Amino acid sequence: MRGHFLLFIVFVVFILVINSCAKEKADVSYAWGNEAFYLLLKDTAGHAFYKNNPAILAKASASPHDAFRVRFNKKAQSVLGSDGKLPDNGVFPDSSLIVKEIYTATSGGNLKQYAGMYKLNGSWQWGEYDPEGKTDYSVFLEGKDCTSCHSGNKDLVMTFFFH
């Protein structure tokens, strides 16, 4: 009888652990509020620019964004190849942050938006904000308007395809 009770307790704990993991995965889009996500995107500490070049790049013809430059936090940098790109079929690890600073022009343009992706529990969080922090695309939308354009084998980062 005692063995059955112990087995029952182990089973209940197992179900609780599985259930909590499933909830954690489902709730990743709510890990950030818009204000916190904006502050994360605005912070440049420890970041490196795409191909170690801070130059503002011209808009890619297929992109909805204007002139831009992209920066990566240390976690995201850790998987980039010597060419500054994610290898084919590569995947960014959790805690990777990729920020696209969007400008009005390639030469001396004004910053007009931060667009960012943060990887948490294997999923990307997305958000876009003007330089003062006004939400242009809410993190709570879970990238629903972004993922169709961001598909491909570079872990949803399109910069690698265009530049």
C-alpha positions, 0 to 999 in steps of 0.5 A: 500500500505504501508503495502505491501511495509513493507511486501516486505522489511521483505521478502527481509531481510529474503531471504538475511539472509537465503542466507548468512547463507547458504554461511557461512555453505558452506564456512567453509573449507576456514576459515583457511589457511594452515599456520594459521591452522598449528599454531593453531595445534602447540599451546598447551595452555589450552590443555589436553591429552587424558585420562589426560595421555601425554604418546605416544600410540602405533599405532592402527592396522587400523590407517594410523598414527604411534605412537601418543598422542592426545590432546583436547582444553578446548572446546573439553574437556568440553564434555568428560566423566570421562573416558576421552572419548566422550560419545556414540552419543556425539558431540563436540561443535563448536570451539573444537580442537583435535590434534594428535601428531604423533611420529616415535616410542612409546618410545622416538620417534621424533615428525613427524606430527601434524594432527588436526580437528577443528569444525566450524559451525558443520563441521570438518576442517582437516589438517596435517603438519610436525613439521616445518609447511610443509603441508602434507594434506591441510585444503582446501581438506576438509577432503575428504581423512579422513572422510571415515575412521573416520566414526562412532558414536564418532563424527569422532574421532577414538582414542576412538575406539582403546584406 
